[in-house]
Amino acid sequence: MRSHRFPASLVQKAPAALEQLKLTTALAQLDSASQQAVAHGWSYSHFLGYLLEAELQERYRRTVKLNLQFARFPYQKRLELCGVPGYVAKRRDRKR
């Protein structure tokens, strides 16, 4: 994407650099983020922060997912299926 606001060399080099750094989420959002930056007059630091925040959120999500897989927690059971004495399930389909 070409823009009057971002130097052409930066626009051309950014995808390759993001790919080399393995910033896949930032790379996927680069075009839409640069269009938003131009439309809203973002500074370079705001634009970069926007891309990096998305990357960090996605990495956190993937880390949590992998950690839960590696933890091998037992199958999740609902209380009413466990035979807990005195437990009475509230019915959600009841009208109030």
C-alpha positions as CSV (number, residue, x, y, z in Angstrom):
1,M,0.0,0.0,0.0
2,R,1.4,3.4,-1.0
3,S,0.7,6.4,1.2
4,H,1.8,10.0,1.2
5,R,2.2,9.8,5.0
6,F,4.6,6.8,5.1
7,P,7.8,6.8,3.0
8,A,7.7,4.4,0.1
9,S,10.8,2.6,1.2
10,L,9.2,1.8,4.6
11,V,6.0,0.6,3.0
12,Q,8.0,-1.7,0.7
13,K,10.4,-3.1,3.4
14,A,7.9,-3.5,6.2
15,P,6.3,-6.8,5.1
16,A,9.7,-8.5,4.6
17,A,10.9,-7.3,7.9
18,L,7.8,-8.4,9.8
19,E,8.0,-11.8,8.1
20,Q,11.7,-12.1,9.0
21,L,11.0,-11.2,12.6
22,K,8.1,-13.7,12.6
23,L,5.5,-11.1,13.5
24,T,2.8,-12.9,11.6
25,T,-0.2,-11.0,13.2
26,A,1.4,-7.6,12.6
27,L,2.1,-8.7,9.0
28,A,-1.5,-9.8,8.5
29,Q,-2.8,-6.5,9.8
30,L,-0.2,-4.2,8.1
31,D,-2.4,-3.1,5.2
32,S,-5.5,-2.4,7.2
33,A,-3.6,-0.7,10.0
34,S,-1.7,1.5,7.6
35,Q,-4.9,2.6,6.0
36,Q,-6.4,3.4,9.4
37,A,-3.2,5.3,10.3
38,V,-3.5,7.5,7.2
39,A,-7.2,8.0,7.6
40,H,-6.9,9.0,11.3
41,G,-3.6,10.8,11.1
42,W,-1.7,8.5,13.5
43,S,1.9,9.1,14.3
44,Y,4.5,6.5,13.5
45,S,4.7,5.5,17.2
46,H,0.9,5.1,17.4
47,F,0.9,3.0,14.3
48,L,3.7,0.8,15.5
49,G,2.1,0.5,18.9
50,Y,-1.2,-0.6,17.3
51,L,0.6,-3.4,15.3
52,L,2.7,-4.6,18.2
53,E,-0.3,-4.6,20.6
54,A,-2.2,-6.9,18.2
55,E,0.9,-9.2,18.0
56,L,1.3,-9.3,21.7
57,Q,-2.4,-10.2,22.2
58,E,-2.3,-13.0,19.7
59,R,0.9,-14.4,21.2
60,Y,-0.7,-14.3,24.7
61,R,-3.8,-16.1,23.3
62,R,-1.6,-18.8,21.7
63,T,0.5,-19.2,24.8
64,V,-2.5,-19.7,27.0
65,K,-4.0,-22.2,24.6
66,L,-0.8,-24.2,24.5
67,N,-0.3,-24.2,28.2
68,L,-3.8,-25.5,28.7
69,Q,-3.1,-28.3,26.2
70,F,0.2,-29.2,27.9
71,A,-1.4,-29.1,31.4
72,R,-3.7,-32.0,30.4
73,F,-6.4,-31.0,32.8
74,P,-9.1,-33.7,33.2
75,Y,-12.3,-33.5,31.3
76,Q,-14.5,-30.7,32.6
77,K,-17.6,-31.9,34.4
78,R,-20.7,-30.0,35.4
79,L,-21.8,-30.2,39.1
80,E,-25.2,-31.8,38.4
81,L,-23.4,-34.7,36.6
82,C,-21.0,-35.3,39.5
83,G,-23.6,-36.4,42.1
84,V,-22.8,-33.6,44.5
85,P,-25.1,-34.2,47.5
86,G,-27.7,-31.4,47.9
87,Y,-26.8,-29.7,44.6
88,V,-29.9,-28.5,42.8
89,A,-29.4,-27.2,39.3
90,K,-31.1,-23.9,38.4
91,R,-33.1,-24.3,35.3
92,R,-32.3,-21.7,32.7
93,D,-35.4,-22.2,30.7
94,R,-37.8,-21.1,33.5
95,K,-39.7,-17.9,33.0
96,R,-39.3,-15.4,35.9
